[in-house]
Structure formats: C-alpha cells, structure tokens
C-alpha cells in the first residue's frame, strides 16, 4: 500500500520546490496538495470534491504550513488531533514562523515535528531526504483499529 502525503501550502513556489525536492530525494509516495486550511479540512472530512476516497485517500503524512488562508494551520492541527481516526497520521509543521508561541502551540496540539522552512533548494532536498529516511522508511505506525467497546459492568 502506497502511503499518501498531503501538503497543505498556499505558496505555489513552495509547492513547486517541495515537489522538486521530493523527486530528487527519491520520494515516490503520491503527493496531494491543498492550498488553504479550509480545503485541508474538506480533504480530511471527505467532503465536496474530496468525497471520493479512491481518488483522495486519507494521508499517512501531512506537511502543514501554519500561516494559511481561510483556516490557520493550528486550527487544522487541532481538528485533526481531536479525532481518533487520525491518531496515527503524522503531522509535520513546515513553516516560516519563528514564533515561540506557534512552536509551543503546535506541540501542545499534537504535531509530530516542527520544522523551519528551508531557505534554499539544497536545504530543502536534505529535509526531503530526512523525511524519507525517518518518516517513510524507518518509522512504524500503529494500524488503525476499531475502538474497543466499554467494559460491561457486572452487578
């Protein structure tokens, strides 16, 4: 099973550079891109154009910018982490924000990692290789399991 990567990014230059870095790093996972926070939520909810889960499967890994139109990245992160079906979804905050408050909030809300956007293509390629090596090759994720029924009470 090929594991999908969802890139939540509103800057088309960053989208293009990320795609090039992934290609150079040999990342062959399918990559879907959404351009704002509301579209990311629609993708996760499977609403609108994203209702077809064959065409738009749930992501294994999310690269999430924080400064987004329509819904901020922290709102998206909070929404994702409030739902148990996404417990195993890896969310890497990839942002230009150097705010200590954003950093603390991202981890408090359940980000798996917080990474500064690289300033050049060479650094972005190294980051893509690191993502490939750790998150796509070595990391193990718990399988999705149905919640257990509550224990029955005995009188």
C-alpha positions in Angstrom: 0.0 0.0 0.0 1.4 3.4 -1.0 1.2 6.0 1.7 -0.1 9.4 0.6 1.5 12.7 1.6 -0.7 15.7 1.9 1.0 19.1 1.5 -1.0 22.0 3.0 0.6 25.0 1.4 -0.7 28.3 -0.1 2.6 29.5 -1.7 2.8 27.9 -5.2 6.6 28.5 -5.3 7.0 26.4 -2.1 4.7 23.7 -3.6 6.9 23.5 -6.7 10.1 23.5 -4.8 8.8 20.8 -2.4 7.8 18.6 -5.4 11.3 19.0 -6.9 13.0 18.2 -3.6 10.8 15.1 -3.1 11.7 14.0 -6.7 15.4 14.5 -6.0 15.1 12.6 -2.7 13.5 9.7 -4.5 10.2 10.0 -2.6 7.7 8.1 -4.8 4.7 8.4 -2.5 1.7 10.1 -4.0 1.6 13.8 -3.1 -1.7 15.7 -2.9 -1.6 19.5 -2.4 -4.3 21.7 -0.9 -3.9 25.5 -0.8 -5.6 26.6 2.4 -6.8 25.4 5.8 -10.4 25.0 4.8 -9.5 22.9 1.9 -7.4 20.7 4.2 -10.3 20.2 6.5 -12.5 19.3 3.5 -9.9 16.8 2.4 -9.8 15.2 5.9 -13.6 15.2 6.2 -14.0 13.8 2.7 -16.5 16.5 1.7 -17.1 18.2 -1.7 -14.5 17.3 -4.3 -12.7 15.1 -1.8 -15.6 12.7 -1.2 -14.1 10.0 -3.4 -11.6 8.2 -1.1 -10.3 6.1 -4.0 -9.1 9.3 -5.7 -8.4 11.2 -2.4 -7.2 8.6 0.2 -6.5 9.7 3.8 -3.0 10.8 4.2 -0.2 8.9 6.0 1.8 12.1 6.5 0.9 15.8 6.4 3.2 18.7 5.8 1.3 21.6 7.3 2.1 25.3 6.9 0.8 27.5 9.7 0.0 30.8 8.0 -2.8 29.8 5.7 -5.9 31.5 4.3 -9.4 30.5 5.4 -8.3 28.4 8.4 -4.9 28.6 10.1 -2.6 25.6 10.3 -3.1 25.4 14.1 -6.8 25.1 13.6 -6.3 22.3 11.1 -3.9 20.5 13.5 -6.4 20.9 16.4 -9.2 19.5 14.3 -7.1 16.5 13.1 -5.9 15.7 16.6 -9.4 15.9 18.1 -10.4 12.8 16.0 -9.2 9.4 17.0 -9.2 8.1 13.4 -6.2 10.4 12.7 -4.2 9.3 15.8 -1.6 7.6 13.5 -1.5 10.4 11.0 1.9 12.0 11.0 1.7 15.8 11.0 4.9 17.8 10.4 4.5 21.5 10.8 6.6 23.1 8.0 6.6 26.8 8.4 8.4 30.1 8.1 7.0 31.2 11.5 9.7 31.7 14.1 7.2 32.4 16.8 7.8 30.6 20.1 4.0 30.7 20.7 3.4 28.9 17.4 6.1 26.3 18.2 4.6 25.6 21.7 1.0 25.5 20.4 1.9 23.1 17.6 3.4 20.6 20.0 0.6 21.1 22.6 -1.9 20.3 19.8 -0.1 17.1 18.8 2.3 17.9 16.0 4.9 15.1 15.4 7.5 17.6 14.4 8.0 21.4 13.9 10.4 22.3 11.1 11.5 25.7 9.7 11.1 26.0 6.0 14.5 25.7 4.4 15.9 28.8 2.8 17.3 27.2 -0.3 16.9 24.2 -2.5 19.9 22.3 -1.1 18.5 22.5 2.4 15.0 21.5 1.2 16.5 18.5 -0.5 18.2 17.5 2.7 14.9 17.9 4.6 13.1 15.8 2.0 15.8 13.1 2.4 15.4 13.2 6.2 11.6 12.9 5.8 12.0 10.0 3.5 14.6 8.2 5.7 12.9 8.7 9.1 9.1 9.0 8.5 8.7 7.0 5.3 11.3 4.2 5.8 12.1 3.7 9.5 9.1 4.9 11.3 6.4 2.4 12.3 2.8 3.5 12.8 0.1 1.6 14.7 -2.5 0.1 12.4 -6.0 1.5 12.5 -8.1 -0.4 14.9 -11.8 -0.1 15.9 -12.3 1.3 19.3 -12.9 -1.3 22.0 -16.4 -1.5 23.4 -16.6 -0.3 27.0 -16.3 -3.0 29.6 -19.6 -4.4 30.8 -20.4 -3.6 34.3 -21.3 -6.6 36.5 -23.6 -6.3 39.4 
